Amino acid sequence: MLDVSVNQSINLNFPQYSQLQFPSNPVYLPNVGNGGIIITNTGSGFAAFDAADPNHIFNTCSVLSIEGLNGKCGCDDENEYSLFTGQPINNGELRCSLKRYRVEQNGNILVVFN
């Protein structure tokens, strides 16, 4: 996975991000990071992860889709990760967890960065 620069501002008042005002509602941001970014309100803050599966060479199937509170790879092995912790779920053989980004909140603005 490439070490790309990320510095993305998100206004929680915008309709596409308003569900982040409530816990357990992940949102996907395309065209940021390697495979986009998935942000989740954890109830005690925000978690942001690159949506590219770190246990694959990057391709179209390795971008995670949101399934409830998990991110699931579209490749044949269907790797799955917690969107709260970034850790793999149900597969102890996976070597890498999701790439985490920092999140700072200032009022209704979130800044996701590394």
C-alpha contacts under 8 A as a table, 3 or more apart, distances in Angstrom:
res1	aa1	res2	aa2	distance
1	M	34	N	7.21
1	M	52	A	7.98
1	M	54	P	6.49
1	M	57	I	7.38
1	M	58	F	7.06
2	L	34	N	6.79
4	V	33	G	5.96
4	V	34	N	7.01
5	S	33	G	7.05
5	S	113	F	7.59
5	S	114	N	6.63
6	V	32	V	6.80
6	V	33	G	6.00
6	V	112	V	6.96
6	V	113	F	4.82
6	V	114	N	5.75
7	N	111	V	6.78
7	N	112	V	5.62
7	N	113	F	4.34
7	N	114	N	7.06
8	Q	32	V	7.77
8	Q	111	V	5.58
8	Q	112	V	5.11
8	Q	113	F	6.43
9	S	109	I	6.63
9	S	110	L	5.63
9	S	111	V	4.45
9	S	112	V	6.39
10	I	17	Y	7.38
10	I	109	I	5.55
10	I	110	L	5.03
10	I	111	V	6.32
10	I	112	V	7.98
11	N	14	F	5.72
11	N	17	Y	6.97
11	N	108	N	5.84
11	N	109	I	4.67
11	N	110	L	6.50
12	L	15	P	7.68
12	L	17	Y	5.19
12	L	18	S	5.06
12	L	20	L	6.79
12	L	21	Q	6.78
12	L	108	N	5.20
12	L	109	I	6.09
12	L	110	L	7.38
13	N	17	Y	6.97
13	N	18	S	5.70
13	N	108	N	6.66
14	F	17	Y	5.57
14	F	18	S	5.93
15	P	18	S	5.08
15	P	19	Q	7.88
16	Q	19	Q	7.52
17	Y	20	L	5.71
17	Y	21	Q	7.94
17	Y	27	V	6.98
18	S	21	Q	5.72
19	Q	22	F	5.81
19	Q	25	N	6.00
19	Q	26	P	7.91
19	Q	27	V	7.78
20	L	23	P	6.86
20	L	25	N	5.92
20	L	26	P	6.92
20	L	27	V	7.13
20	L	39	I	7.92
20	L	40	T	6.71
20	L	41	N	5.67
21	Q	41	N	7.13
22	F	25	N	6.55
22	F	41	N	6.46
22	F	43	G	7.49
23	P	40	T	7.35
23	P	41	N	4.66
23	P	42	T	5.37
23	P	43	G	4.84
24	S	40	T	6.30
24	S	41	N	5.71
24	S	42	T	6.00
24	S	43	G	7.38
24	S	69	L	6.62
25	N	40	T	5.95
25	N	41	N	6.43
25	N	69	L	7.52
26	P	38	I	6.43
26	P	39	I	5.45
26	P	40	T	4.27
26	P	41	N	6.91
26	P	66	I	7.27
26	P	68	G	7.99
26	P	69	L	6.96
26	P	83	L	7.53
27	V	38	I	5.53
27	V	39	I	5.34
27	V	40	T	6.52
28	Y	36	G	6.90
28	Y	37	I	5.75
28	Y	38	I	4.50
28	Y	39	I	6.58
28	Y	66	I	7.76
29	L	32	V	6.74
29	L	36	G	5.41
29	L	37	I	5.07
29	L	38	I	6.24
29	L	39	I	7.92
30	P	35	G	7.13
30	P	36	G	4.29
30	P	37	I	6.56
31	N	34	N	7.85
31	N	35	G	7.04
31	N	36	G	5.23
32	V	35	G	6.89
32	V	36	G	4.60
32	V	37	I	6.18
33	G	36	G	5.34
33	G	37	I	6.45
33	G	50	D	6.16
34	N	50	D	6.52
34	N	51	A	7.25
34	N	52	A	6.06
35	G	50	D	6.23
35	G	51	A	4.90
35	G	52	A	4.52
35	G	63	V	5.61
35	G	64	L	7.94
36	G	50	D	5.96
36	G	51	A	5.23
36	G	52	A	7.18
36	G	63	V	7.91
37	I	48	A	6.58
37	I	49	F	5.58
37	I	50	D	4.57
37	I	51	A	5.10
38	I	48	A	5.60
38	I	49	F	5.42
38	I	50	D	6.39
38	I	51	A	5.94
38	I	83	L	7.63
39	I	46	F	6.79
39	I	47	A	5.63
39	I	48	A	4.30
39	I	49	F	6.61
39	I	83	L	7.79
40	T	46	F	5.58
40	T	47	A	5.25
40	T	48	A	6.46
40	T	83	L	6.61
40	T	84	F	6.83
41	N	44	S	7.49
41	N	45	G	5.94
41	N	46	F	4.56
41	N	47	A	6.56
42	T	45	G	5.51
42	T	46	F	5.57
42	T	47	A	6.73
42	T	84	F	6.30
43	G	46	F	7.63
46	F	103	V	6.42
47	A	83	L	7.35
47	A	84	F	6.20
47	A	85	T	7.60
47	A	100	R	7.60
47	A	101	Y	7.61
47	A	102	R	7.61
47	A	103	V	6.93
48	A	83	L	7.94
48	A	100	R	5.86
48	A	101	Y	5.32
48	A	102	R	6.80
48	A	103	V	6.82
48	A	112	V	7.23
49	F	83	L	7.53
49	F	86	G	6.95
49	F	98	L	6.06
49	F	99	K	5.43
49	F	100	R	4.45
49	F	101	Y	5.70
50	D	53	D	7.98
50	D	98	L	6.49
50	D	99	K	5.38
50	D	100	R	6.52
50	D	101	Y	7.40
51	A	63	V	5.56
51	A	64	L	5.17
51	A	65	S	7.82
51	A	71	G	7.74
51	A	98	L	7.70
52	A	58	F	6.87
52	A	62	S	5.85
52	A	63	V	4.62
52	A	64	L	6.09
52	A	98	L	7.77
53	D	56	H	5.80
53	D	58	F	7.45
53	D	62	S	5.30
53	D	63	V	6.11
53	D	64	L	6.49
53	D	73	C	6.44
53	D	79	N	7.73
53	D	98	L	6.84
54	P	57	I	7.59
54	P	96	C	6.03
54	P	97	S	6.80
54	P	98	L	6.11
54	P	99	K	7.32
55	N	94	L	6.73
55	N	95	R	6.94
55	N	96	C	6.10
56	H	62	S	6.49
57	I	62	S	7.64
58	F	62	S	5.94
58	F	63	V	7.81
59	N	62	S	5.45
59	N	63	V	7.36
60	T	63	V	6.16
61	C	64	L	7.92
61	C	73	C	6.66
61	C	74	G	4.64
61	C	75	C	4.87
62	S	73	C	5.32
62	S	74	G	5.84
62	S	75	C	5.92
63	V	73	C	6.00
63	V	74	G	6.82
64	L	71	G	5.28
64	L	72	K	4.91
64	L	73	C	4.54
64	L	74	G	6.59
65	S	71	G	5.40
65	S	72	K	5.27
65	S	73	C	6.52
65	S	74	G	7.34
66	I	69	L	7.09
66	I	70	N	5.98
66	I	71	G	4.73
66	I	72	K	6.45
67	E	70	N	5.26
67	E	71	G	5.90
67	E	72	K	6.67
68	G	71	G	7.97
69	L	82	S	6.47
69	L	83	L	5.70
69	L	84	F	7.42
70	N	80	E	6.57
70	N	81	Y	5.45
70	N	82	S	4.66
70	N	83	L	5.13
71	G	80	E	5.64
71	G	81	Y	5.18
71	G	82	S	6.43
71	G	83	L	6.23
72	K	78	E	6.10
72	K	79	N	5.81
72	K	80	E	4.43
72	K	81	Y	6.51
73	C	77	D	7.70
73	C	78	E	4.88
73	C	79	N	5.15
73	C	80	E	6.28
74	G	77	D	7.96
74	G	78	E	5.74
74	G	79	N	7.98
75	C	78	E	5.48
75	C	79	N	7.76
79	N	88	P	7.38
79	N	89	I	7.80
79	N	91	N	7.75
80	E	88	P	5.81
80	E	89	I	5.49
80	E	90	N	7.61
81	Y	86	G	5.72
81	Y	87	Q	5.41
81	Y	88	P	4.29
81	Y	89	I	5.25
81	Y	97	S	7.62
81	Y	98	L	7.41
82	S	85	T	5.51
82	S	86	G	5.02
82	S	87	Q	5.55
82	S	88	P	6.46
82	S	89	I	6.56
83	L	86	G	5.45
86	G	97	S	5.52
86	G	98	L	4.76
86	G	99	K	7.40
86	G	100	R	7.24
87	Q	96	C	7.97
87	Q	97	S	4.86
87	Q	98	L	6.59
88	P	91	N	6.34
88	P	92	G	7.39
88	P	94	L	6.84
88	P	96	C	7.83
88	P	97	S	6.03
88	P	98	L	8.00
89	I	92	G	7.73
91	N	94	L	6.09
94	L	97	S	7.82
101	Y	112	V	6.40
101	Y	113	F	5.74
101	Y	114	N	5.42
102	R	112	V	5.65
102	R	113	F	5.32
102	R	114	N	5.85
103	V	110	L	6.54
103	V	111	V	5.56
103	V	112	V	4.58
103	V	113	F	6.51
104	E	110	L	5.67
104	E	111	V	5.25
104	E	112	V	6.72
105	Q	108	N	7.08
105	Q	109	I	5.77
105	Q	110	L	4.54
105	Q	111	V	6.44
106	N	109	I	5.27
106	N	110	L	6.43
107	G	110	L	7.99
